[in-house]
Amino acid sequence: MSITLPDAINVTQLLEMLVGKPSGLVRGGGELDVTQAPAGTYVSFLVDSEGNKVGAIVADLTAALHLGGSMIMLPEGALKEEQARGQAPESVVDAIGEIFNNLRALVNRNDRNPHVTPSDPVLLADTAPGDVARLGEAAKSLTLGGATPFGQGNVVLLSL
């Protein structure tokens, strides 16, 4: 079953509320090939009550550091060091998980969608190849991207 994705304006408003400032990410502002995403890209699957993966949220490292780091108010300098490492620290992964959880709430507000629960965010590189292939075959997608203090960042919501 294909889920209906939220409107981009609702996503950007929610991100702004969560990080306490404009996120810099807008619809049409970026591109991210979810099947060949750069190192440090995180994915969370949206799972229905029967355990089916019906959607996903993907954030590249730049967006994860920007959104998650802003949410928990980490200094940009420390986050730039983490970016050089190629992976977000656990505290930022936890924060991006909370952001994904809030984005999931936007999906659940649509009465036509099944109730979904997000999985914990994991590195896309650690995801099963079959699941990565499914991301590339998504029925619908919503990509938000734009300039962040760490470079071009992207978040993609997918209906599988």
C-alpha positions as CSV (number, residue, x, y, z in Angstrom):
1,M,0.0,0.0,0.0
2,S,1.3,3.4,-1.0
3,I,1.1,6.1,1.7
4,T,0.3,9.7,1.0
5,L,3.2,12.0,1.8
6,P,2.6,15.3,3.7
7,D,2.8,18.6,1.9
8,A,6.3,20.2,1.7
9,I,5.1,23.3,3.5
10,N,4.0,21.2,6.5
11,V,7.3,19.4,6.6
12,T,9.3,22.7,6.4
13,Q,7.2,24.3,9.1
14,L,7.6,21.3,11.4
15,L,11.4,21.3,10.8
16,E,11.5,25.0,11.7
17,M,9.6,24.4,14.9
18,L,11.9,21.5,15.9
19,V,15.2,23.2,15.2
20,G,14.1,26.7,16.4
21,K,15.1,28.4,13.1
22,P,14.5,28.1,9.4
23,S,16.0,24.8,8.3
24,G,17.2,26.1,4.9
25,L,15.6,23.0,3.3
26,V,12.9,23.6,0.7
27,R,11.1,21.5,-1.9
28,G,13.1,21.4,-5.1
29,G,16.2,22.6,-3.3
30,G,18.1,19.4,-3.6
31,E,18.7,16.0,-5.0
32,L,19.6,12.8,-3.3
33,D,19.9,9.4,-5.0
34,V,18.7,7.2,-2.2
35,T,20.2,4.1,-3.8
36,Q,23.7,5.6,-4.0
37,A,23.7,8.2,-1.3
38,P,26.9,9.5,0.2
39,A,28.5,7.9,3.2
40,G,26.9,9.1,6.5
41,T,23.3,9.0,5.1
42,Y,20.7,7.8,7.5
43,V,17.4,6.0,6.9
44,S,14.4,5.3,9.0
45,F,11.6,3.0,7.7
46,L,8.0,3.8,8.3
47,V,6.4,0.5,9.4
48,D,2.7,-0.3,9.5
49,S,0.9,-2.3,12.2
50,E,1.6,-5.6,10.3
51,G,5.3,-4.9,10.1
52,N,5.4,-3.8,6.4
53,K,7.8,-1.1,5.4
54,V,5.4,1.3,3.7
55,G,7.6,4.4,3.7
56,A,11.0,5.8,4.6
57,I,12.7,9.0,5.6
58,V,16.3,9.5,4.4
59,A,18.7,12.3,5.5
60,D,22.2,12.8,4.2
61,L,25.0,13.5,6.8
62,T,24.8,17.2,6.2
63,A,21.1,17.4,6.9
64,A,21.4,15.1,9.9
65,L,24.1,17.2,11.4
66,H,22.3,20.4,10.7
67,L,18.8,19.4,11.9
68,G,19.8,17.0,14.7
69,G,22.6,19.3,15.9
70,S,20.4,22.4,15.8
71,M,17.7,20.6,17.7
72,I,20.0,19.7,20.6
73,M,22.0,23.0,20.3
74,L,25.4,21.6,19.6
75,P,28.0,24.1,18.4
76,E,28.6,24.2,14.7
77,G,32.4,23.8,15.1
78,A,32.0,20.5,16.9
79,L,29.6,19.3,14.2
80,K,32.0,20.2,11.4
81,E,34.5,18.0,13.1
82,E,32.0,15.1,13.1
83,Q,31.2,15.8,9.4
84,A,34.9,15.2,8.6
85,R,34.6,11.9,10.4
86,G,31.8,10.9,8.0
87,Q,29.3,9.9,10.7
88,A,27.0,11.7,13.1
89,P,27.6,11.3,16.9
90,E,25.1,9.2,18.8
91,S,23.4,12.3,20.3
92,V,22.7,13.7,16.8
93,V,21.4,10.3,15.6
94,D,19.0,10.3,18.6
95,A,17.9,13.8,17.7
96,I,17.4,13.0,14.0
97,G,15.4,10.0,15.2
98,E,13.1,12.4,17.1
99,I,12.8,14.6,14.1
100,F,11.9,11.5,12.0
101,N,9.3,10.5,14.6
102,N,7.7,14.0,14.3
103,L,7.7,13.7,10.5
104,R,5.9,10.4,10.9
105,A,3.2,12.2,12.8
106,L,2.5,14.2,9.6
107,V,2.0,10.9,7.7
108,N,-0.4,9.6,10.5
109,R,-2.6,12.7,10.3
110,N,-3.8,11.6,6.9
111,D,-6.8,9.3,7.6
112,R,-6.2,7.4,4.4
113,N,-2.7,6.3,5.5
114,P,-2.1,3.3,7.8
115,H,-0.8,4.2,11.2
116,V,3.0,4.0,10.9
117,T,5.9,3.8,13.3
118,P,9.5,4.8,12.4
119,S,12.4,2.5,12.9
120,D,15.5,3.8,14.6
121,P,17.7,5.7,12.1
122,V,20.6,3.6,10.8
123,L,23.3,4.3,8.3
124,L,22.1,3.5,4.8
125,A,25.3,1.6,4.3
126,D,24.2,-0.8,7.0
127,T,20.8,-1.4,5.4
128,A,20.0,-4.7,3.6
129,P,20.5,-4.4,-0.1
130,G,16.9,-5.3,-0.8
131,D,15.7,-2.5,1.3
132,V,18.0,0.0,-0.4
133,A,16.6,-1.2,-3.8
134,R,13.1,-0.7,-2.6
135,L,14.0,2.9,-1.7
136,G,14.9,3.4,-5.4
137,E,11.6,2.0,-6.5
138,A,9.5,4.3,-4.3
139,A,6.0,5.1,-5.6
140,K,6.3,8.7,-4.4
141,S,8.9,11.0,-3.0
142,L,9.3,14.4,-1.5
143,T,12.8,15.9,-1.5
144,L,13.8,18.9,0.6
145,G,17.2,20.4,0.2
146,G,19.2,23.5,0.6
147,A,22.3,25.2,2.0
148,T,23.2,24.5,5.6
149,P,26.3,25.6,7.6
150,F,27.8,22.2,6.6
151,G,27.0,22.4,2.8
152,Q,24.1,21.1,0.7
153,G,21.8,19.0,2.8
154,N,18.9,16.8,1.7
155,V,16.0,15.0,3.4
156,V,13.7,12.7,1.4
157,L,10.4,11.2,2.4
158,L,9.4,8.1,0.4
159,S,6.2,6.1,-0.1
160,L,7.2,2.5,-0.8
